[in-house]
Structure formats: C-alpha cells, structure tokens
Amino acid sequence: MTDGLGLFPLPRERAEIAPGAVHVPGWLSAGRQRELVEACRAWARGPVPLRHTALPGGGVMSVRTVCLGWHWQPYRYTRTADDVNGARVAPFPAWLAELGRAAVADAYGDDGGYAPDAALINFYDADARMGMHQDKEERCGAPVVSLSIGDSCVFRFGNNESRGRPYTDVELASGDLFVFGGPSRFAYHGVPKVYPGTGDPAVGMRSGRLNLTLRQTGLSG
C-alpha cells in the first residue's frame, strides 16, 4: 500500500525511547489483534462493565476502562469494583500473562520472570485523552506492557520528575508494543491526541483505540 502519493512509506523501526523504554512497531499480527478485540468486548460486558473513571477531585476520565485481575481506581487496587457495582473483577487469564512475558522478552531479550496479574484496558474515542501521569500504585518495579489496537495516537513519554519537558512524542499504531521498565518504570506518560479513522477495520474495530496495559502489582490476597 502506498502513502497516496505513489510512494511506499518507510518502515517503522523499533527504538529505545529512553533507558528501559522500548517501542516495537507492528508487534501484534492482525489475527492476534482481532482475538484481543473480541476478548475485550467480552470483558467490557462485565462482571464489571466498561466505565468512565471518576477522579477524587470530581473530574471524570474521558477514556473508558475495564480491569482484569485487580480493579484500579484512583489511586489503588482492589479485587472488587467498589466505585462501580461492587462486583469482583474478571480474572486475569493465563494466556494474557504469556503474551506479556513474550512482549518483555522481545523488548529486553529476556522476560526477567515477568508475572503480570492485572490489566487496565482503555478505550479511546476520537475525543478521549490521557493526562500525564505515573503508574505507581504497584508494589513492584516490574515493567509495564502496553499494546495498541485500532486508531493511532500520540503517546507522550516523559521523565521521572515532572509532567513537563523533557518528553518524547511517539506515534503508536495498531499492533504496536511499548514496554517501559528499569530506569523509566516511573516516567510520566500520557496520550494528548488520537487520530480518528487511522485504524484498519480488518482488526475488528470500526473506530477508536484500544490500549491494553499489563502490570505486575506485587499484591496478594
């Protein structure tokens, strides 16, 4: 497929955006993306449905989220969704943990014993954004695995100290993998923009962006 000007687009190369932060374009095949889309649709129906998360200050996140294994609410994990319907969240499947281990091994050359036990699945419509934040509710420093499906977005990857500069903007497209750990595990990051209509309907989504983030919480019980 050409870029519309009769030219073939340059292939996107894997890159280390910061120490321990690795972008692997096109990591998921179209078939695997379709499987994940179908799984996400099932998880979104419950036992805890897809919802806009309410923030302590009264705001509401523009993305919609459903969780597996552990339920995330600002700013803690619980087994039950006390801020939604009180139900216990769906279990974290073993096959998704295997996918997470494969992602870390591909990014770093070794899976390092990665054992994810929670997933946050975020759905972005055309107007959704994610402000700069740290993933720091986990009690372990294992990497975060991020998988993108559907519309492309700008992923802003920053520093460990503040929400401001320096940061790097990375375009994440459908099928891309992004892993951040080590020195970059607690870097601020966010999504300031989604590009509507850039996804491939063949993966099972007419519009919007799915982002699956896998975490190892270090929690028990």
C-alpha positions in Angstrom: 0.0 0.0 0.0 1.3 3.4 -0.9 1.0 6.7 1.0 -1.3 8.2 -1.6 1.5 10.0 -3.4 2.6 6.9 -5.2 5.4 6.3 -2.6 5.8 3.4 -0.3 6.0 4.6 3.4 9.3 4.0 5.2 9.1 1.0 7.6 8.9 2.0 11.2 11.8 0.8 13.2 11.9 -0.4 16.8 13.5 2.1 19.1 14.6 2.6 22.7 12.9 5.9 23.5 14.6 6.2 26.9 16.6 3.7 29.0 14.3 0.8 29.6 11.5 2.2 27.3 11.2 0.2 24.1 8.8 0.7 21.1 8.3 -2.3 18.8 6.1 -1.3 15.9 3.7 -4.0 14.4 4.4 -6.5 17.2 0.8 -7.9 17.1 -0.4 -9.7 13.9 -3.7 -8.7 12.5 -5.1 -12.0 13.6 -3.9 -11.6 17.2 -5.4 -8.1 17.3 -8.8 -9.5 16.2 -8.6 -12.0 19.0 -7.8 -9.3 21.6 -10.6 -7.1 20.3 -13.1 -9.9 20.8 -11.8 -10.7 24.2 -12.0 -7.0 25.2 -15.6 -6.9 24.0 -16.4 -9.8 26.3 -14.6 -8.2 29.3 -16.4 -4.9 28.7 -19.7 -6.6 29.3 -18.8 -7.5 32.9 -19.0 -8.6 35.6 -17.6 -5.0 35.9 -18.6 -3.1 32.8 -16.6 -0.6 30.8 -16.8 2.8 32.6 -15.5 6.3 32.8 -13.4 6.5 36.0 -14.4 9.2 38.5 -11.4 11.1 39.9 -11.2 12.2 43.6 -11.4 15.9 42.6 -14.7 15.4 40.9 -13.5 15.1 37.3 -14.2 12.1 35.1 -11.7 10.5 32.8 -12.5 10.7 29.1 -11.3 7.2 28.4 -13.4 4.3 29.4 -11.8 1.5 31.3 -12.3 -2.1 32.3 -9.9 -4.1 34.5 -8.8 -7.7 34.9 -7.3 -9.4 37.9 -7.3 -6.3 40.1 -9.6 -3.3 39.8 -7.8 0.0 39.6 -9.4 3.2 40.9 -7.6 6.4 41.8 -5.2 5.5 43.3 -5.3 1.9 44.5 -6.1 -1.6 43.5 -8.9 -3.7 44.9 -10.4 -7.1 44.0 -13.9 -5.7 43.8 -15.1 -2.6 41.9 -16.5 -0.7 44.8 -16.7 2.5 42.7 -18.8 0.8 40.0 -21.1 -2.1 41.1 -19.2 -3.8 43.8 -18.6 -6.9 41.7 -15.4 -8.9 41.7 -13.4 -8.1 38.5 -12.9 -10.7 35.8 -9.8 -13.0 36.4 -6.5 -12.3 34.7 -6.1 -15.1 32.1 -3.0 -17.2 31.9 -2.8 -16.7 28.1 -2.6 -12.9 28.6 0.2 -13.4 31.1 2.1 -15.5 28.5 1.6 -12.7 25.9 3.0 -10.2 28.5 6.1 -12.4 29.1 6.7 -12.7 25.3 6.4 -8.9 25.0 9.0 -8.3 27.7 11.3 -10.9 26.3 11.1 -9.3 22.8 11.7 -5.8 24.2 14.6 -6.7 26.6 15.9 -10.1 25.3 14.7 -11.9 28.4 11.4 -12.0 30.2 13.1 -11.5 33.6 10.5 -13.7 35.3 7.7 -11.2 34.4 4.4 -12.3 36.0 1.6 -9.8 35.2 -1.5 -10.2 37.3 -3.6 -7.1 36.3 -4.6 -5.4 33.1 -6.2 -2.0 32.5 -8.0 -1.9 29.2 -8.7 1.6 28.0 -11.0 2.6 25.1 -10.3 5.9 23.5 -12.9 7.5 21.2 -11.9 10.4 18.9 -12.1 13.0 21.7 -10.5 11.0 24.5 -7.2 11.9 26.1 -5.0 10.7 28.9 -3.1 13.3 31.0 0.5 12.9 32.1 0.7 10.5 35.0 2.9 7.9 36.6 1.9 4.2 37.1 2.9 3.9 40.7 0.2 2.0 42.6 2.0 -1.3 42.0 4.3 -2.6 44.8 6.9 -3.9 42.4 9.1 -2.4 39.8 8.4 -4.9 37.0 7.8 -3.3 33.6 4.5 -2.1 32.2 3.5 -3.7 28.9 1.3 -1.6 26.6 -0.4 -2.9 23.5 -2.3 -0.7 21.0 -5.1 -1.7 18.6 -7.2 0.5 16.3 -6.6 4.2 15.7 -3.1 5.6 16.0 -2.3 8.1 18.8 0.4 10.4 20.1 2.0 8.7 23.1 3.9 11.3 25.2 6.7 9.7 27.2 8.4 11.9 29.7 10.7 11.9 32.7 10.5 10.6 36.2 10.4 14.0 37.9 7.5 16.1 36.5 4.7 16.2 33.9 6.7 18.7 31.8 9.6 18.6 29.5 11.7 16.7 28.6 9.4 14.3 26.9 9.3 12.4 23.6 6.2 12.1 21.4 5.8 8.6 19.8 3.2 7.6 17.3 1.6 4.3 18.4 -0.3 2.5 15.7 -2.4 -0.6 15.7 -0.4 -3.6 16.7 2.4 -1.7 18.4 4.1 -2.7 21.6 5.6 -0.3 24.1 7.4 -1.6 27.2 8.8 0.6 30.0 10.7 -0.5 33.0 14.0 -0.2 34.7 15.1 3.5 34.9 11.9 4.5 33.0 9.4 2.5 35.0 8.0 5.6 36.8 8.3 8.0 33.9 5.3 10.3 33.4 3.4 9.5 30.2 0.1 10.3 28.5 -1.9 10.4 25.3 -2.6 14.0 24.1 -4.2 13.1 20.8 -5.9 10.2 18.9 -6.0 10.2 15.1 -9.6 9.1 14.1 -10.0 6.9 11.1 -6.4 5.6 11.0 -7.1 2.1 12.2 -7.6 -0.9 10.0 -11.2 -2.3 10.2 -9.8 -5.7 9.5 -8.8 -6.0 13.1 -12.4 -5.8 14.2 -12.8 -2.1 15.2 -14.6 0.5 13.1 -13.3 3.4 15.1 -11.5 4.2 18.3 -8.4 2.9 20.0 -7.9 0.1 22.5 -4.9 0.1 24.8 -4.2 -2.9 27.0 -1.6 -2.3 29.7 -0.4 -5.3 31.7 1.1 -4.8 35.2 2.7 -6.9 37.9 1.2 -5.5 41.0 3.2 -7.2 43.7 -0.1 -7.5 45.7 -1.5 -10.7 47.2 -4.9 -11.8 48.5 
